[in-house]
């Protein structure tokens, strides 16, 4: 599993492209919660959206500041996993807040 080109020899561009697409797709439901909806989870959705954007910014810094190689690629893969995890936990948390009475 660790012997994949995306974790050994890639430039890291694919991680940024996919991370950017994931960021855009993840911000859609959070944007709907922030600008629409009941407003109960507006604050939480705002914090999560900002956190997701910051994780993507960290991925960009890793790509630009790290020397090429597996270490950089593992950092980018970790950032992508963090994006997914934060978005998943965040949307679940917002759903719990919205459902609360």
C-alpha atoms as an extended CHARMM CRD file, in Angstrom:
* protein
*
       101  EXT
         1         1  UNK       CA              0.0000000000        0.0000000000        0.0000000000  PROA      1               0.0000000000
         2         2  UNK       CA              2.8510000000        2.4130000000        0.7640000000  PROA      2               0.0000000000
         3         3  UNK       CA              4.5760000000        1.4950000000       -2.5120000000  PROA      3               0.0000000000
         4         4  UNK       CA              2.3340000000        3.7060000000       -4.6740000000  PROA      4               0.0000000000
         5         5  UNK       CA              3.7330000000        6.3330000000       -7.0500000000  PROA      5               0.0000000000
         6         6  UNK       CA              1.5240000000        8.9800000000       -5.3930000000  PROA      6               0.0000000000
         7         7  UNK       CA              3.4830000000        8.3670000000       -2.1680000000  PROA      7               0.0000000000
         8         8  UNK       CA              6.9510000000        7.8710000000       -3.6860000000  PROA      8               0.0000000000
         9         9  UNK       CA              7.6350000000        9.7960000000       -6.8720000000  PROA      9               0.0000000000
        10        10  UNK       CA              4.7870000000       12.2460000000       -7.4440000000  PROA      10              0.0000000000
        11        11  UNK       CA              5.4270000000       15.9910000000       -7.5180000000  PROA      11              0.0000000000
        12        12  UNK       CA              2.5430000000       16.4870000000       -5.0950000000  PROA      12              0.0000000000
        13        13  UNK       CA              0.4410000000       18.4460000000       -7.5560000000  PROA      13              0.0000000000
        14        14  UNK       CA             -2.2440000000       15.7480000000       -7.6390000000  PROA      14              0.0000000000
        15        15  UNK       CA             -2.6700000000       15.9960000000       -3.8690000000  PROA      15              0.0000000000
        16        16  UNK       CA             -3.2340000000       19.7480000000       -4.1550000000  PROA      16              0.0000000000
        17        17  UNK       CA             -5.6610000000       19.3760000000       -7.0570000000  PROA      17              0.0000000000
        18        18  UNK       CA             -7.6990000000       16.7000000000       -5.3090000000  PROA      18              0.0000000000
        19        19  UNK       CA             -7.4950000000       18.5710000000       -1.9990000000  PROA      19              0.0000000000
        20        20  UNK       CA             -8.7500000000       21.7350000000       -3.6960000000  PROA      20              0.0000000000
        21        21  UNK       CA            -11.6530000000       19.8740000000       -5.2780000000  PROA      21              0.0000000000
        22        22  UNK       CA            -12.4810000000       18.2900000000       -1.9420000000  PROA      22              0.0000000000
        23        23  UNK       CA            -12.2990000000       21.7010000000       -0.2670000000  PROA      23              0.0000000000
        24        24  UNK       CA            -14.7650000000       23.1690000000       -2.7510000000  PROA      24              0.0000000000
        25        25  UNK       CA            -17.1480000000       20.2470000000       -2.3980000000  PROA      25              0.0000000000
        26        26  UNK       CA            -16.9090000000       20.2630000000        1.3950000000  PROA      26              0.0000000000
        27        27  UNK       CA            -17.6080000000       23.9880000000        1.6060000000  PROA      27              0.0000000000
        28        28  UNK       CA            -20.9650000000       23.6050000000       -0.1770000000  PROA      28              0.0000000000
        29        29  UNK       CA            -22.8770000000       22.0580000000        2.7530000000  PROA      29              0.0000000000
        30        30  UNK       CA            -21.1140000000       24.2670000000        5.2670000000  PROA      30              0.0000000000
        31        31  UNK       CA            -21.9330000000       27.3170000000        3.1610000000  PROA      31              0.0000000000
        32        32  UNK       CA            -25.5720000000       26.2740000000        3.1100000000  PROA      32              0.0000000000
        33        33  UNK       CA            -25.5200000000       25.9300000000        6.8900000000  PROA      33              0.0000000000
        34        34  UNK       CA            -23.8230000000       29.2970000000        7.3210000000  PROA      34              0.0000000000
        35        35  UNK       CA            -25.9510000000       31.3380000000        4.9100000000  PROA      35              0.0000000000
        36        36  UNK       CA            -29.2000000000       29.3990000000        5.0540000000  PROA      36              0.0000000000
        37        37  UNK       CA            -30.7960000000       26.8870000000        7.3340000000  PROA      37              0.0000000000
        38        38  UNK       CA            -32.0720000000       27.5080000000       10.8280000000  PROA      38              0.0000000000
        39        39  UNK       CA            -28.9200000000       29.1900000000       12.0570000000  PROA      39              0.0000000000
        40        40  UNK       CA            -28.4470000000       26.8950000000       15.0450000000  PROA      40              0.0000000000
        41        41  UNK       CA            -25.2010000000       25.4900000000       13.6690000000  PROA      41              0.0000000000
        42        42  UNK       CA            -23.9980000000       28.6680000000       11.9300000000  PROA      42              0.0000000000
        43        43  UNK       CA            -21.1110000000       29.2650000000       14.3330000000  PROA      43              0.0000000000
        44        44  UNK       CA            -19.9480000000       25.6630000000       14.2940000000  PROA      44              0.0000000000
        45        45  UNK       CA            -20.2120000000       25.4510000000       10.5040000000  PROA      45              0.0000000000
        46        46  UNK       CA            -18.1720000000       28.6680000000       10.1870000000  PROA      46              0.0000000000
        47        47  UNK       CA            -15.3980000000       27.3350000000       12.4380000000  PROA      47              0.0000000000
        48        48  UNK       CA            -15.2710000000       24.0360000000       10.5460000000  PROA      48              0.0000000000
        49        49  UNK       CA            -15.2170000000       25.7480000000        7.1370000000  PROA      49              0.0000000000
        50        50  UNK       CA            -12.3310000000       27.9630000000        8.2700000000  PROA      50              0.0000000000
        51        51  UNK       CA            -10.5010000000       24.9500000000        9.6940000000  PROA      51              0.0000000000
        52        52  UNK       CA            -10.8590000000       23.0360000000        6.4340000000  PROA      52              0.0000000000
        53        53  UNK       CA             -9.5250000000       26.0290000000        4.4920000000  PROA      53              0.0000000000
        54        54  UNK       CA             -6.5660000000       26.2960000000        6.8970000000  PROA      54              0.0000000000
        55        55  UNK       CA             -5.7190000000       22.6150000000        6.4710000000  PROA      55              0.0000000000
        56        56  UNK       CA             -5.6810000000       23.1220000000        2.7090000000  PROA      56              0.0000000000
        57        57  UNK       CA             -3.4310000000       26.1750000000        3.1600000000  PROA      57              0.0000000000
        58        58  UNK       CA             -1.0840000000       24.0060000000        5.2360000000  PROA      58              0.0000000000
        59        59  UNK       CA             -1.0310000000       21.4950000000        2.3810000000  PROA      59              0.0000000000
        60        60  UNK       CA              0.0570000000       24.2770000000        0.0250000000  PROA      60              0.0000000000
        61        61  UNK       CA              2.8230000000       25.3040000000        2.4440000000  PROA      61              0.0000000000
        62        62  UNK       CA              3.9870000000       21.6880000000        2.7230000000  PROA      62              0.0000000000
        63        63  UNK       CA              4.1020000000       21.4160000000       -1.0770000000  PROA      63              0.0000000000
        64        64  UNK       CA              6.0930000000       24.6290000000       -1.4580000000  PROA      64              0.0000000000
        65        65  UNK       CA              8.3910000000       24.3850000000        1.5600000000  PROA      65              0.0000000000
        66        66  UNK       CA              9.2860000000       20.6730000000        1.6610000000  PROA      66              0.0000000000
        67        67  UNK       CA             11.9020000000       19.0680000000       -0.5520000000  PROA      67              0.0000000000
        68        68  UNK       CA             10.5820000000       16.5620000000       -3.0870000000  PROA      68              0.0000000000
        69        69  UNK       CA             10.2300000000       13.0180000000       -1.8960000000  PROA      69              0.0000000000
        70        70  UNK       CA              8.1750000000       10.6240000000        0.1660000000  PROA      70              0.0000000000
        71        71  UNK       CA              8.1550000000       12.8360000000        3.2510000000  PROA      71              0.0000000000
        72        72  UNK       CA              6.4430000000       15.6860000000        1.3810000000  PROA      72              0.0000000000
        73        73  UNK       CA              3.9650000000       13.2720000000       -0.1840000000  PROA      73              0.0000000000
        74        74  UNK       CA              3.0910000000       11.7020000000        3.1540000000  PROA      74              0.0000000000
        75        75  UNK       CA              2.4710000000       15.1660000000        4.5780000000  PROA      75              0.0000000000
        76        76  UNK       CA              0.1360000000       15.9730000000        1.7010000000  PROA      76              0.0000000000
        77        77  UNK       CA             -1.6490000000       12.6330000000        2.0740000000  PROA      77              0.0000000000
        78        78  UNK       CA             -2.0490000000       13.3460000000        5.7870000000  PROA      78              0.0000000000
        79        79  UNK       CA             -3.5020000000       16.7420000000        4.9540000000  PROA      79              0.0000000000
        80        80  UNK       CA             -6.0070000000       15.1480000000        2.6010000000  PROA      80              0.0000000000
        81        81  UNK       CA             -7.0250000000       12.6610000000        5.2970000000  PROA      81              0.0000000000
        82        82  UNK       CA             -7.3650000000       15.5400000000        7.7560000000  PROA      82              0.0000000000
        83        83  UNK       CA             -9.6200000000       17.4020000000        5.3060000000  PROA      83              0.0000000000
        84        84  UNK       CA            -11.8720000000       14.3740000000        5.0040000000  PROA      84              0.0000000000
        85        85  UNK       CA            -11.9280000000       13.6610000000        8.7350000000  PROA      85              0.0000000000
        86        86  UNK       CA            -12.6600000000       17.2300000000        9.7590000000  PROA      86              0.0000000000
        87        87  UNK       CA            -15.3970000000       17.5430000000        7.1420000000  PROA      87              0.0000000000
        88        88  UNK       CA            -17.0110000000       14.2600000000        8.1950000000  PROA      88              0.0000000000
        89        89  UNK       CA            -16.9530000000       15.0160000000       11.9180000000  PROA      89              0.0000000000
        90        90  UNK       CA            -17.9790000000       18.6100000000       11.2230000000  PROA      90              0.0000000000
        91        91  UNK       CA            -21.0210000000       17.7810000000        9.1340000000  PROA      91              0.0000000000
        92        92  UNK       CA            -22.0930000000       15.1700000000       11.6710000000  PROA      92              0.0000000000
        93        93  UNK       CA            -21.7140000000       17.7160000000       14.4960000000  PROA      93              0.0000000000
        94        94  UNK       CA            -23.7060000000       20.3050000000       12.5830000000  PROA      94              0.0000000000
        95        95  UNK       CA            -26.4310000000       17.7420000000       11.9140000000  PROA      95              0.0000000000
        96        96  UNK       CA            -26.6280000000       16.9610000000       15.6440000000  PROA      96              0.0000000000
        97        97  UNK       CA            -26.8620000000       20.6750000000       16.4710000000  PROA      97              0.0000000000
        98        98  UNK       CA            -29.5150000000       21.2570000000       13.7970000000  PROA      98              0.0000000000
        99        99  UNK       CA            -31.5720000000       18.3100000000       15.0590000000  PROA      99              0.0000000000
       100       100  UNK       CA            -31.3810000000       19.4670000000       18.6790000000  PROA      100             0.0000000000
       101       101  UNK       CA            -34.3520000000       21.2340000000       20.1810000000  PROA      101             0.0000000000
